[in-house]
Amino acid sequence: MALASASGSLPRVLVVGAGVAGLATARALRRAGFRPEVVESRSAVDANAAGMYLPGNAARALRALDLDHPVRPLGQVVYRQLFLDAAGDRLCEVDLTRLWAGVGECRALPVAELQRVLITSIGGNVRYDTRVTRLDIGEQAVTVGFADGQFTEYDLVVGADGRRSVVRALAALGGSPRTTGQVVYSGVLNGGPVVTEWTGLLGHRARFVVVPIGARRLYWEADEAGESLPADPVARLRSVFGGYGGPVPHILAGVEKAEATLTGEVELGRWSRGRVVLVGDAAHATGPSLAQGAAMALEDAVVLAQSLRVNADVDAALTTYERRRRPRAQWVRHRTRDRDRTRDVSPELRDPLLRRRGARIFEDHYRLLVDPL
């Protein structure tokens, strides 16, 4: 444990955010010998009803956190990605077992189930309804102000509070995300059509993805080009995707509620200032096309804890963390943009190409991420 407290006592570490990034970071830091505090601005009863798809590099990071065993019974292992045109006809497929051989299984599951594993792994120690309002960054410590008027000094503050990070803004590391011009709709459907693999239908400037998450539940996610949220997401979803084939008509028939969000990228000149550092979407959010948000957050947690454990100097540790992580974050950002550009090409030009070379194109998007951390 290299991080030292200014007083010589056990270092005080604050993790802001109790999503996947924050909880994974707390788990990694505990395994490295720290006892981080975790705060979350939302209520403990704010359960996440969404689903998620974890590529093979997420499984590798979970192993590094010693959490692969509790995750193994959850959700459903996904062996293939099937790419279809808007009518539901096959374009290409990716063999995920071969792509991620020696790295880890791909798995889809409810977000809440992964969060439950992560919370259990840190002993459930999360302070909810706790909002950070001020950061006074000194040379050896950070004084954190909370919404209740309390001030506490920490030796390290980790901002794991998402793409609209308050910590990022308070530390003057960056502002709001840059819009990517996409509206994303998502939800979980109980029952519905039988879908056994990750299945994506590509239209013109729009796509619809569905993946099984276990127990006859389907997580679906759709996106279209746009800059504003619709007044009625379900109605808009049915308007845009009503002509799609494959499993989409059955899913739309069963959808009663849809979450709608605007996507945004976070690209920063640096990820730390003094003893404040960012992880996950707070540091490098991208659009959802590559499904790397959770995987990158898990990897960040592992590398940050490793860097703090082996570096006696905190500045050196944070520099090492960013040096190791930035190339992968940049790769994900660029490949996400590549995949979105593929979607935006007219089907008349794109679909013949994908039938010939689609598997190679889509597999190449993950090439760097197969490599060790």
N, C-alpha and C positions, 0 to 999 in steps of 0.2 A: 504494500500500500504506500505509494509514493506521495500522494497529496497530503500536505501538512497543514494543520490549523495554525493560525497566527498566534494562538495562545498555547500551542503545544499539545492541546487535548485532541480527542478524536475529531477529525474534520467534519464540519457541518456542510452537507450537500443538500440542495433543494432541487427537486425535479418538478417542473411546472407542466401539468397535463397528465391525465390518467387514461389516455387512449393507448393504442398499441405501442406507440413510440415511447411514451413516458413510463409505462409499466415495464416494458422490456428493458429500458435503460436502468430503472430501479433494480430489476432482477440482476442485470449484469454487474451493476455496482456493488450489490450485496455480495455476489459471488467473488468480487475482487477485494472484499474486506471492508467496504464502506457501509454506512447505515443511512441511506438517503431518506429525506422526507419527501412525500409526494403530495401535491395539492392539485385540486381540480376545481374550476369555476362552476361547473355544473353540479346538479344534485345527484346523489347516489342512486336515486330511483329513475334517472334518465337512461333507461336501458336502450342499447343500440339494437334495432331490429333488422339491420342490414345483413347481407351476406358478403363473402369475400373469397377470392381465389388466390391461393398462395403457390407461386412457382417453386421449382426445386431449390433455388438459393435461399428461400425462406425456411425450408426444412433444414438446410444445413445450419442456418443461424439458430434455429430452435435447438438443434443438437448441442451447439456451443453453449447455450443457456441451460442445458440439461432439462429441456422441456419437451423433447420429442416423444417421450413415453406417455405423458398425460394428454398430448394432442392426438396421438395415434388413433384412439377410438372415435374421434370426432369427425363429423362431416363425411366426405366421400373422396377417395383417391380418384384423380382424373388422369386418364392414360392418353387421351388424344385431344387435339384441338381440331375441330371441323370448321372449315370456312365454306360458306354457301353464298350464292348470289341472293338477291332480294326475293326471287321466286322460290328459293329453297333448294335449288340445284347445286350439286357439289362443285366447288372450285378447287380445293386442295385440302390436305390434312397434315398435321404435324404430329409425329410420334414422340410424345413427351417422355416416355420411358427411355428411349434412345437419347433424346436431346439432353436429359438431365441425369444420365447414367453416372453413378459414382458421386452424385451431388445430393439428390434427395427426391422424394416423391412430390408430385403436385397434388394439392388438396384444396377442396372447396368446403367451406363451413360457415356457420353464422358468426358474425363478428363477436357477438356476446359470449359465445363459447370460448373463443380464444382469450377474450378479456378476462373471463372467469378463471382460466388457467393462470394467466399472468398475475391477477390479483392474489390468488391463492399462493403463488410462488413468492410473494413479498409479505405474506402474512396478513393480507388485507389492510395494510397500513396506508390508507389514503384519507386525506382531509378534503372532504367535498365542500361545496358552497364557499370556496376560499379563493378570492380573486386578488391577483397581484396588480398593484396600481403604481408602483414606483421602484426604480432600481438606482441606487447610488453606488457607482462602481469605483472602488479604490484599488490600490496596487496589490493588496494581499487579501481583500475580502469584498463582499458585495452586501450592502444593506438593503433589504427588501421591505417595501411598504405594502401592507395589505389593506383591503377595502374596509376592514373593521377598525382601522387606525393603528394597528400594531406594527412595529418595526423589528426585524430580526436580522442579525448578521450571519452570513454564510461564507464559507470558503470557496464554494463553487455553486453556480446556478445553471441548471440545464433547461433550456427552453424546448419543450416537447409538446407545444400547444398548437400545432397544426399550421395550415397554410396561412391563416389570418392571425399569426402569432402575436400576442401582446408582448411577450418577452423580446421578440425581434424588434418591435417598434420602440419599446422602452430603452433598449440597449443601443439604439441608433444603428442597427445593422441592416435595416431595410424597411420599406413600407408595405403597401398592399400588394397582393399578387398581380401579375400581369395577365389580363384576360386572354384566353386562347380561342375565344369565339365559339365555344361549345356549350350547349345546354344538355345536361345529363339527367336522365330519369332512371330510377331504380326502385326495386322492391323485392319482396319474397312472396312466393305463391305456394300455398299448401296444396298438395295434389297436383292437378294439371296434367299435361301430356307427359309421356315417358321420354325423358331425356337422360342419357347415360354418360355423355361426354360434354366438354366445353364446346358450345356450338355458337358460331357467330355468323350473322347474315349481313352482308355488305350491300348497301344501296348507294345512292349518289349523295355524298355529304351527310350520310346518316348510317348508323349500324345498330344492330340489335343482338345482344349476347345473352345466352342463358346457360347456366351451369347447375348441376345437381349438388345440393349441400347436405344430403342425407335425410332419412326419415320422410321420403316423398315430398321434400321441399325443393323448390327451384329458386335460385337467385337470378334475377334478370336485370340487365342494365342496357339502356339505349341512349344514344346521343344524336343530336342534329346540330347543324350550324346555327348559331344565334347569339344574341347579345343581351337578351332580356328573358325573364322567367314568365311563363304563361300563367294566366289567371286560373285556368283549370288544367293541371298537368295531365290528368287521365284523359280528358277530351282531346288534348293536343297529341298525346301519345297515340291514341287511336286514329287520329287524323293523319299523322305522319306515317305510321307503320301499319295501317289497316290493310294495305295491299300486299304486305309481305307474306311469304309462304312458310313452309317448314312448321315448327312448333308455335310460331308467333300468333296466329289467329286464336289458338286455344289459350295461350297465355293472356292475350288481351281480353278475351271473354271473361277470364277469372279475376282480372285486376280490379280492385276496388279503391286502392290508394297508391299513389306514386310520389316519391320524393323527387323534387326537381332542384338542381343546383347549377350554378355557373362555374365552369372550371377555370383555374388560374395557375400560372407557373410562378415559382419563386426561384430567382437566380440572383445570387448575392456575390459581392466582391470578396467577402470574408464571412466565416461562420462563427467567429468569436470576437469578443471585446473584453479585455481584462479576464476576469474569472466568470464570464458568462459565455455559454456555448450553446449552439442550436443543434438539434437532431431531427431526423424525419422530415415531414412536410414543412416544418418551420424553416428548415435550411434549404430544401431543394424540391419542393412540390412540382409535380408535372400533371398532365392530363392522365386519364385512367386507361388509355389504350393498351399499355404494356402490362398493366396490373402489377406494378412494382412498388406501390406506396408502402404497404405493410412490410414487404420483403426488405426494402431499403432501410426502413426504420429499425427492423430487427438487426440488420447488419451494422447500422450505426451504433446501436447499443453495445454490440460485441466489441467493436473496434475502439469505441471511446473508453470502455472499461479496461481493455488491454493497454491502451496508451497511457492511461492514468496509473496503472499498476507498475509499468516498467520505466516510467520517466520520473526522475526526482524533481524536475522543474515543471510546474503546471503549464507555463507558456509553451515549453517544449512538447508536453503531452498533447496540448490542444492543437499545436502545429502538426504533430505527427498524425493525430486523428484526421484532420482536414486533408493532409497530403495523401493519406491512404484512401479516403472516401471520395474526394472530389472527382477523380477520373471516372469512377463508376456512376456517380450522380450525373455527370455530364453525358456519359454514354446513354443512360436511361432517357435523359431529356432529348437528345438527338434522335434516338431510335423511336421515341414516342412521336416526335414530329414526323419522322419518316413514315411511320404506320398511319398517322392521320392524313398525310399527303396521299398515301395509297388509297385510302378511303375516298378522298376528295376527287380522284381522277374519274372521269366518266366511265360507267360500266362497259361501254362499247370498246374502250381502249384497255381498261384494267382487267376485265374478267378473262379474256384469252391469255394474257400474260400470267395471271395467277394459276390458271389451269396447267400451264407449262412449267412455271418456276415458283409457284407460290410457297411450297413447302420450304424451299431453300431460302427464299426472301424472309419469311417469318422466323425461321430458325436462326438466321443470322442476327436478328434483333437481340438475341440473348447470348451471343457468342462470348462477350467479355464477362458476363455474369456467371458463366459456368466455371470460370477460373476461380482459384481460391481467393479468400478475402485478403 
